[in-house]
Amino acid sequence: MANFDVELDATGLNCPLPILRAKKSLADMDSGQVLHIIATDPGSVKDFEAFSKQTGNDLLESREDDGKFFFLIKKS
């Protein structure tokens, strides 16, 4: 697992809440910092791919493990 600066637990939340919470977390972070997100909504995979393209932040990792989804987003 890569290093990260801030962790966001979005388990149990459905679209669009994980994205909205991530957006809020990233707003408080410095450029170059990494946000680790844990989600349980299967739709979050496509959501975070689209989110990173739209915002210009780097999606460093997107993986699924035992029904949980993990994302690493580096703030641009």
N, C-alpha and C positions, 0 to 999 in steps of 0.2 A: 504494500500500500504506500502510495506516495505521501509526502508531507503536505499538510494543509494548515492554513492560518485560522480559519473559522469553520465550525461545523453547524449545519442546519438539519435538524431532525423534522422531516415533513411526513413521518409515518402516520397513516390514517387519514391524511388529507387528500382530497380529490382535486383534479384540475378545476380552476386555475390556481388554487392556493399554493402548491409547491413553487410554481413559477413566481408568483407575487412575493412570497416570502424570500425567495432567492434574490429577486430584484432588490428588495429592501436591504437584505444583508450585504449585497455587492455595493450598494450605494454608500454604505458606511466603511467600506474597505478601501485600501490603497491600491493603486495600480501595481500589478505583479503579484498580489496576494492570491491565495487559492482558497476557494470555498468548497467544502465537502458537503454534499447533500445526500440524505438518506430518505427515500420515498417508498411508498407501497403501491402507488397508482401506476398500473402498467402503461397508461397513456403518457406518463412523464418522460419516457424514453424519447418519443418523437417531440414532445414539448420542449425538452431541454436542447435537443438538436436544433430545432427551429429558433429557440431563444438565443442560443449562442451565435447563430448566423445573423440574426436580426440585430443583436447588441454589439457584435464584434468581440465578445469575450471568447476565450479559447476553451472548448470542451476537451479537457485532457483525458478524461476517462468516463466511460459509461458501461456499467456492468450490472448483471443481475445475479443474486445469490439467495436461494431459498425464499423466493417471493419478495425479496427486498431489492430495491434498485439504488445503486450508488453512482454518484456523479462527482467529478472534480472539475470545477470551472475556474480558470485563471482570469482575473480581472485585467482587461486591456488598458 
